Structure formats: C-alpha cells, structure tokens
Amino acid sequence: MSNKLSRIRRSRKTRLKIAELGVKRLVVFKSNCHIYAQIIDETGSKVLVSASTAEKTLSSSIKNGGNVEAAKIVGKAIAEKAAAAGIKEIAFDRSGFRYQGRIQALADTARENGLVF
C-alpha cells in the first residue's frame, strides 16, 4: 500500500469518529509548499472559517509556506478567525498526517490562541 493510500485510510477512520461525536472539526492539509486549515460544521457540508499560507494576507508575511514557522502563523490566524466567528470547541482532523512537525506546530499554536480540542 502506498503512503498516500495509507494516509487516506487513516483519515477516513478519524472522520468517522468525529462524525459520531457531532462536533465542528479543524481540518489540516499540507503540501510541500503550503499548509491549509479549515473549520467545517458538524454536517461536513459548510466551511465556517479557513486560513492558509496561500492567502494574500498571510503570504506577504511568510517567506516559505512549507515550514514550521508558517504553520504557526496559520494556527494563530485560524484561532483568531474562529474566535471572531464564536467557535471555541472543535475536533482536530489531521487528515491522516502524523502529529509532528508542521501539523503539531499548527495545533499547538491554535490551542495557545483559544481553540479547545
């Protein structure tokens, strides 16, 4: 099984468990050049808030979108946008990626800035 298929299999299990809980979820996706974060409602059909290194507002302050520092900036931005939208509690959906490096940096920064998960 390829690495991508393994990651997708892991993400399916996580999403099924989050669907059982019936809470909003913070979805994270990373590529080599960027990192993306979205908060999706309980039904999974509507994006409530999003932030990424590809946004013009964030990309101007980021030299490289594929490192830990960029992930911290995105984590802070998603937490601030969620607070503005009145979202406090979420479930963390790491899309099958390991909880290390950029994923961990984004999650820790989001927690420090007010999100509870």
C-alpha positions as CSV (number, residue, x, y, z in Angstrom):
1,M,0.0,0.0,0.0
2,S,1.4,3.4,-0.9
3,N,2.0,6.2,1.6
4,K,-0.9,8.2,0.1
5,L,-3.4,5.4,0.4
6,S,-2.3,4.7,4.0
7,R,-2.8,8.3,4.9
8,I,-6.3,8.4,3.2
9,R,-7.2,5.2,5.1
10,R,-6.2,6.7,8.4
11,S,-8.1,9.9,7.6
12,R,-11.3,8.0,7.0
13,K,-11.2,6.4,10.4
14,T,-10.7,9.7,12.1
15,R,-13.5,11.4,10.2
16,L,-15.9,8.6,11.0
17,K,-15.1,9.0,14.7
18,I,-15.5,12.8,14.5
19,A,-18.9,12.4,12.7
20,E,-20.1,10.2,15.6
21,L,-19.2,13.0,18.1
22,G,-21.1,15.5,16.0
23,V,-18.7,18.5,16.6
24,K,-17.1,21.0,14.3
25,R,-13.7,19.9,13.0
26,L,-10.4,21.6,12.2
27,V,-9.1,20.0,9.0
28,V,-5.5,20.4,8.2
29,F,-3.8,19.6,4.8
30,K,-0.2,20.1,4.0
31,S,1.7,20.1,0.7
32,N,5.4,20.8,0.1
33,C,4.8,24.5,-0.4
34,H,1.7,25.4,1.7
35,I,-0.4,24.4,4.7
36,Y,-4.2,24.8,4.8
37,A,-6.6,24.8,7.7
38,Q,-10.4,24.9,7.7
39,I,-13.1,24.6,10.3
40,I,-16.0,22.6,8.9
41,D,-19.5,22.4,10.5
42,E,-21.0,19.2,12.0
43,T,-22.6,18.0,8.8
44,G,-19.4,18.4,6.9
45,S,-21.0,20.5,4.2
46,K,-20.0,24.0,5.0
47,V,-16.7,25.7,5.6
48,L,-17.0,28.1,8.5
49,V,-13.5,29.6,8.7
50,S,-10.3,29.0,6.7
51,A,-6.7,30.1,6.7
52,S,-3.7,29.1,4.6
53,T,-0.2,30.2,3.6
54,A,-1.6,30.7,0.1
55,E,-3.9,33.6,1.2
56,K,-2.6,37.0,0.2
57,T,-2.9,38.4,3.7
58,L,-0.7,35.7,5.2
59,S,1.7,35.1,2.3
60,S,3.0,38.6,2.5
61,S,4.4,37.9,5.9
62,I,5.7,34.4,5.2
63,K,8.9,33.7,3.3
64,N,8.4,30.0,2.8
65,G,4.9,28.4,3.2
66,G,6.3,24.9,3.8
67,N,7.9,25.2,7.2
68,V,7.1,25.2,10.9
69,E,7.1,29.0,11.3
70,A,4.4,29.2,8.5
71,A,2.3,26.6,10.3
72,K,2.4,28.6,13.5
73,I,1.2,31.7,11.7
74,V,-1.7,29.7,10.1
75,G,-2.5,28.2,13.5
76,K,-2.8,31.7,15.0
77,A,-4.8,33.0,12.1
78,I,-7.3,30.1,12.2
79,A,-7.8,30.5,16.0
80,E,-8.4,34.3,15.7
81,K,-10.9,33.8,12.9
82,A,-12.7,31.1,14.9
83,A,-12.9,33.3,17.9
84,A,-14.4,36.0,15.7
85,A,-17.0,33.5,14.5
86,G,-17.8,32.4,18.0
87,I,-16.2,28.9,17.7
88,K,-14.4,27.6,20.8
89,E,-14.6,23.8,20.8
90,I,-13.6,21.6,17.8
91,A,-12.2,18.2,17.0
92,F,-8.8,18.1,15.3
93,D,-8.7,16.3,12.0
94,R,-5.1,15.9,10.8
95,S,-6.1,14.2,7.5
96,G,-4.1,11.1,8.3
97,F,-0.8,13.0,8.7
98,R,1.5,12.2,11.6
99,Y,1.2,14.5,14.6
100,Q,4.7,16.0,14.3
101,G,6.4,19.0,12.6
102,R,4.1,21.4,10.9
103,I,0.9,19.6,12.0
104,Q,1.9,19.7,15.6
105,A,3.0,23.4,15.4
106,L,-0.3,24.4,13.9
107,A,-2.3,22.5,16.5
108,D,-0.2,23.8,19.5
109,T,-0.5,27.4,18.3
110,A,-4.2,27.1,17.7
111,R,-4.6,25.8,21.3
112,E,-2.5,28.6,22.7
113,N,-4.7,31.2,21.0
114,G,-8.0,29.9,22.4
115,L,-9.3,26.8,20.5
116,V,-10.2,23.8,22.6
117,F,-9.7,20.3,21.3
